[in-house]
Amino acid sequence: MKPGIHPHRVYDLAGEAQKSRLMDLEIENARLQRLVAELLLKNQELRREHKLDTAVV
């Protein structure tokens, strides 16, 4: 350990890094959930269009 650095401060920094990483992962998770929802909606639209196209033929 470097002189002048208190051991508790090192743990505080590690804890802050973990909190930051957790927040980053939660943000990424929310983004991916929105993306999946958008893709599911697009898939539904395409299936509906395909059914309409095949029904007309």
Backbone torsions as a table, in degrees:
resi	resn	phi	psi	omega
1	MET	NA	139.4	-178.7
2	LYS	-70.9	145.7	176.6
3	PRO	-64.0	140.3	177.8
4	GLY	88.6	-6.9	177.1
5	ILE	-101.7	119.8	-178.6
6	HIS	-77.1	136.7	-178.2
7	PRO	-56.5	-35.5	-180.0
8	HIS	-65.1	-33.3	179.3
9	ARG	-65.7	-37.5	177.9
10	VAL	-62.6	-43.8	178.5
11	TYR	-65.4	-37.7	177.5
12	ASP	-61.4	-43.0	179.7
13	LEU	-65.2	-40.7	178.5
14	ALA	-64.0	-42.2	178.8
15	GLY	-63.4	-40.3	178.4
16	GLU	-65.7	-39.2	177.9
17	ALA	-63.3	-40.6	178.6
18	GLN	-66.1	-41.4	178.6
19	LYS	-62.7	-41.6	179.6
20	SER	-64.1	-44.0	179.3
21	ARG	-63.3	-41.7	178.7
22	LEU	-62.3	-43.1	178.8
23	MET	-63.3	-42.1	177.4
24	ASP	-59.6	-43.4	-179.1
25	LEU	-67.6	-37.6	177.6
26	GLU	-65.5	-39.1	177.3
27	ILE	-64.6	-45.5	179.2
28	GLU	-63.2	-39.8	178.5
29	ASN	-62.1	-44.7	178.6
30	ALA	-62.5	-41.1	178.6
31	ARG	-62.0	-44.2	-179.5
32	LEU	-67.2	-35.9	177.2
33	GLN	-64.5	-41.1	176.8
34	ARG	-63.5	-41.4	179.3
35	LEU	-61.7	-44.6	178.3
36	VAL	-61.6	-42.9	179.0
37	ALA	-61.5	-42.9	177.9
38	GLU	-62.6	-42.2	-179.9
39	LEU	-66.6	-38.1	177.3
40	LEU	-63.5	-41.9	177.8
41	LEU	-64.1	-44.1	179.1
42	LYS	-62.2	-41.3	177.9
43	ASN	-60.3	-44.1	178.4
44	GLN	-60.3	-45.6	179.6
45	GLU	-60.0	-46.0	-178.7
46	LEU	-64.2	-40.2	178.1
47	ARG	-63.9	-41.2	178.1
48	ARG	-62.3	-46.0	179.1
49	GLU	-61.7	-41.2	-179.8
50	HIS	-63.9	-41.3	178.3
51	LYS	-63.2	-41.2	178.9
52	LEU	-64.5	-42.9	-179.3
53	ASP	-63.2	-42.7	-178.6
54	THR	-74.3	-27.4	178.7
55	ALA	-71.6	-31.8	-179.0
56	VAL	-75.2	-31.2	-176.2
57	VAL	-69.1	NA	NA
